Amino acid sequence: MAVADVEKTEKAAKAEEGKAAPGGLAGVLGWPARKLAEARAFLLEVRSELKKVTWPARKEVYSTTLVVIATSIFFGFYLWGLDLVFSRVLSLAFKRQF
């Protein structure tokens, strides 16, 4: 949370200290407006955070995607080979015991 956000929160808390919490019908009728304001504030914050993101270049995405695919294929064959070896070893071990 940024310093400015903390200061805004503290100011809002001080402003609301003197106010009584709305009860009854006033609280119920004010709920949609509060939720709409919260949703708007959230979306504005999301937008400002997305502006700070440094997106990777197309070439970088392409190369890292190829690395992930190649690694997945390699480990798939590696685990398949281990499975074959262990299944053969265990099948031979269980055949000899009985």
N, C-alpha and C positions, 0 to 999 in steps of 0.2 A: 504494500500500500504506500503510495507516495505521500510525501509530507503535506502537500496541498489537500489530499483526500482526508488525512487525519485532522487537519485544521477545520475542514468543512464539517466533518463528523462531530468534532468537539463543539463547534459553534451551533450546530443543529441540536445537540444534546442540551446545551445551555439554554437555548431558546425554548425548548420543550419542557424544561424543568418547571417553569411557572404555570404551564398549561395542564389542565386536568385531562385525563384520557377520555375521549368521547365514548359515551355509552349508549346503549339502546339503539334506537333507530338511526341516530346520526352516525354511529360507528359502522352500522351495516351499510348505509347509503354511501359512505365515504370509502368503503373498501375497494370497489372497482376503480375509482379514480387513483387511489394509492398504488394499486397493482399496475395500472397502466403507466403511471409515472416511474415505477420501479423497472418495468420492462423496457421503457424508453431509455432510462439511464443505463441499464445493462447493455442494450444494443449500441448505444453511443460509446460506451467503454470498450466493447468488443471491436467496434470499428477503429477506434484510436489505437488499440493494441495491434490490430492487423496491419496498420500502416507502419508499425515498427518492425515487422517481420522482414527478414532478408530471405527472399525466395531463391531457391537454387536455379541455375541456368539449365536450359533444356539438355545441353550436352552432359552436364553433371548428373541429371536425373537418368538419362539414358545409360550412362556408364555404370552407375550404382545399381540400376535395375538388372543389367547384364551380370554383374557380380553376384547379386542375390540369386538369380536363376541358375547360374553355373554352380554356386555353392550348394543350392538345394539339390540339384541333380547329382553332384558328387557325393553328398552325404546320403542321399537316397540309395545310390548303388553301394556305398560303403556299409550302410546298415543292412541292406539286402544280403550282401555277402556274409556279414557276421551272422545273420539269421540262418543262412544256409549251413554255415560251419557249425554253429551251436546245435542246430536241429539234427544234423548228421551225427555229431558227437554224442548227443543225448540219446538218439535212437539206438546207436550202437551200444552205449552203456546200459540201457534198459533191456536190450535183447540178451546181453550176456548175463544179466543178473537172474533172469527167470529161467 
